[in-house]
Amino acid sequence: MSEALRPMVKSRLYEQVLERLRAHVTEAGLSAGDRLPAERDLAASLGVSRASVKQAIVVLEVQGLVEARHGGGTYLVRDTLDVEPVEQLVERRKRLPEVLEAREALETKLAELAAERRTDAELETIREALDFMRDEIDGGDNGVEGDRRFHAAVTAAAHSSLLAEFMKTIAEQITESRTESLRQPGRPSRSLAQHTAIYEAIAAGDAKKAAAAMRKHVRTVAKVRLLTWVPED
């Protein structure tokens, strides 16, 4: 049977709530920092249960679109609610743990080798990536490009063509994990601080310390809201 004739799937109620919230933000002209209506008010307005509203809010949190403050309501993190389809979230949630395992194994060794093999020019490239990420964050961005440059520079400084090739084969998945991590509240500045610790260990030629700093960093990358989310049927 063709894919087009697969069984129809009924839209979950909280997915309909997500679409209504997206439309509300646009129509009301809300932007980052603005507060969404209270869950009970949304439930009453939409004619659904508070549970359905809560499920929708959690999905928005997982995607880094809103921030729920304990006892203080839910606030927009961005100017729009461009919600990713729930099915895509579920699939990414399934594959992310293996990507993070691979990153820890590969990048810990790369940092160790970089501390032993880097040239002065390569160390300068790593430092420039740090500066670029800092400028991004200071400008209000998440630092995604600076993060990419930093890890690419460490990989180059390791002078291991085979490990670099392994990194290349999972580049798309690494990008996905990077984006997921850096949209966590407070994560960009924390990642920058950890990058700085890695850089300092590499600069000092301390392979053991560089490996430990990278391991700590990748384990921080693994702490994302998506992996604690339990999709509703």
Buried (B, 14 or more C-beta within 10 A) or exposed (E): EEEEEEEEEEEBBBBBBBEBBBEBBEEEEBEBEEEBBEBEEBBEEBEBEEEBBBBBBBBBBBBBBBBBEEEEBBBBBBBEBEBEEBEEBEEBBEEBEEBBEBBBBBBBBBBBBBBBBBEEEBBEBBBBBBEBBBEBBEEEBBBBBBBBBBBBBBBBBBBBEEBBEBBEEBEEBBBBBBEBBBBBEEBBEBBBEBBBBBBEBBBEBBBEBBBBBBBBBBEBBBEBBBBEBEBBE
